[in-house]
Amino acid sequence: MTDVSSPWVSVPAPAKLNLMLHITGRRPDGYHNLQTLFQFLDYSDWLEFRCRGDDLLTLTPDIDGVERESNLIIRAARVLQNLAKEKGITVPGADIRLTKRLPMGGGLGGGSSDAATTLLTLNQIWQLGQSLDQLARIGLGLGADVPVFIYGQAAFAEGVGEQLTPVPQLEEKWFLVVRPDVHVNTAEIFSHKCLTRNTPAINMRTALEQGGDNDCQQIVSMIYPEVGNALNLLNKYSLAKMTGTGACIFSSFDSEAEAAKVAEQLPAEYEHFIAQGVNHSPAHTLLFRPS
């Protein structure tokens, strides 16, 4: 039963870009050690939350191909509910509505960002008092990218992506993000026998000064030619890179107008958007603004 007196709370779940992604080794547990630069985009999914009069969790709309209990939003909310019970705290359920803008399998971190926004928002609504460090540890159990969204700062990441060093000095450029019409399977990419896994580690200063490549890009382009074709096309106008394990690719520009000029030259079949890079998560800007 919904508590009709409870207001809806609307919070963004922003996209991220991997400005570079080096894989430096494979761990005994099968995961990979990596180094990457995360920056957020001012372009987001949106989540709305409302407390219920019972302890049920609802999520609308359904997402094709994703079982409800497997959805990271429900999993994140469930973890917080269980944590509250362990602490003897009674919390209500929640109605959650999702406006999905970030493509699944696009390398923009949509599912991880949705999970982080759920943790951050319900922690406030339910007054659980969990710190960002505590929420980040919870988030890591949901996905390696969740902690960067929890902390809400552009960052140089190491380990599996959970060892984060804030990078507030990244230039906040404009990005043209192009989405080829494919859904990249991340597990397939990381398990591929030809994936580069021995890129020499660099320090953060080198990453900031010299940039870097995406070690997944060659494999993804080989398995998904649509990604390679899009990269070749965008490279005609500006240096193009893939984010994460794809499929989205991006180019950076000094102004929105420059990005729009290139976007106008793309074939009609390429979905795309233009957004500014931001070093502070829009979710944090809303949730932690002064009252």
GIZI-V760230 format. One record per residue. N is the residue number from 1. SS is DSSP state (H for helix, E for strand, L for the rest). Layout:
N&SS ; N&SS
This chain:
1&L ; 2&E ; 3&L ; 4&L ; 5&L ; 6&L ; 7&L ; 8&L ; 9&E ; 10&E ; 11&E ; 12&E ; 13&E ; 14&E ; 15&E ; 16&E ; 17&E ; 18&E ; 19&E ; 20&E ; 21&E ; 22&E ; 23&E ; 24&E ; 25&E ; 26&E ; 27&L ; 28&L ; 29&L ; 30&L ; 31&L ; 32&E ; 33&E ; 34&E ; 35&E ; 36&E ; 37&E ; 38&E ; 39&E ; 40&E ; 41&E ; 42&E ; 43&E ; 44&E ; 45&E ; 46&E ; 47&E ; 48&E ; 49&E ; 50&E ; 51&E ; 52&E ; 53&L ; 54&L ; 55&L ; 56&L ; 57&E ; 58&E ; 59&E ; 60&E ; 61&L ; 62&L ; 63&L ; 64&L ; 65&L ; 66&L ; 67&L ; 68&H ; 69&H ; 70&H ; 71&L ; 72&H ; 73&H ; 74&H ; 75&H ; 76&H ; 77&H ; 78&H ; 79&H ; 80&H ; 81&H ; 82&H ; 83&H ; 84&H ; 85&H ; 86&H ; 87&L ; 88&L ; 89&L ; 90&L ; 91&L ; 92&L ; 93&L ; 94&E ; 95&E ; 96&E ; 97&E ; 98&E ; 99&E ; 100&L ; 101&L ; 102&L ; 103&L ; 104&L ; 105&L ; 106&L ; 107&L ; 108&L ; 109&L ; 110&H ; 111&H ; 112&H ; 113&H ; 114&H ; 115&H ; 116&H ; 117&H ; 118&H ; 119&H ; 120&H ; 121&H ; 122&H ; 123&H ; 124&H ; 125&H ; 126&L ; 127&L ; 128&L ; 129&L ; 130&L ; 131&L ; 132&H ; 133&H ; 134&H ; 135&H ; 136&H ; 137&H ; 138&H ; 139&H ; 140&H ; 141&L ; 142&L ; 143&L ; 144&L ; 145&L ; 146&H ; 147&H ; 148&H ; 149&H ; 150&H ; 151&H ; 152&L ; 153&E ; 154&L ; 155&E ; 156&E ; 157&E ; 158&E ; 159&L ; 160&L ; 161&L ; 162&L ; 163&E ; 164&E ; 165&E ; 166&E ; 167&L ; 168&L ; 169&L ; 170&L ; 171&L ; 172&L ; 173&L ; 174&E ; 175&E ; 176&E ; 177&E ; 178&E ; 179&E ; 180&L ; 181&L ; 182&L ; 183&L ; 184&L ; 185&L ; 186&H ; 187&H ; 188&H ; 189&H ; 190&H ; 191&H ; 192&L ; 193&L ; 194&L ; 195&L ; 196&L ; 197&L ; 198&L ; 199&L ; 200&L ; 201&L ; 202&L ; 203&L ; 204&H ; 205&H ; 206&H ; 207&H ; 208&H ; 209&H ; 210&H ; 211&L ; 212&L ; 213&L ; 214&E ; 215&L ; 216&L ; 217&H ; 218&H ; 219&H ; 220&H ; 221&H ; 222&H ; 223&H ; 224&L ; 225&H ; 226&H ; 227&H ; 228&H ; 229&H ; 230&H ; 231&H ; 232&H ; 233&H ; 234&H ; 235&L ; 236&L ; 237&L ; 238&L ; 239&L ; 240&L ; 241&E ; 242&E ; 243&L ; 244&L ; 245&L ; 246&L ; 247&L ; 248&E ; 249&E ; 250&E ; 251&E ; 252&E ; 253&E ; 254&L ; 255&L ; 256&H ; 257&H ; 258&H ; 259&H ; 260&H ; 261&H ; 262&H ; 263&H ; 264&L ; 265&L ; 266&L ; 267&L ; 268&L ; 269&L ; 270&L ; 271&E ; 272&E ; 273&E ; 274&E ; 275&E ; 276&E ; 277&E ; 278&E ; 279&L ; 280&E ; 281&L ; 282&H ; 283&H ; 284&H ; 285&H ; 286&H ; 287&H ; 288&L ; 289&L ; 290&L ; 291&L
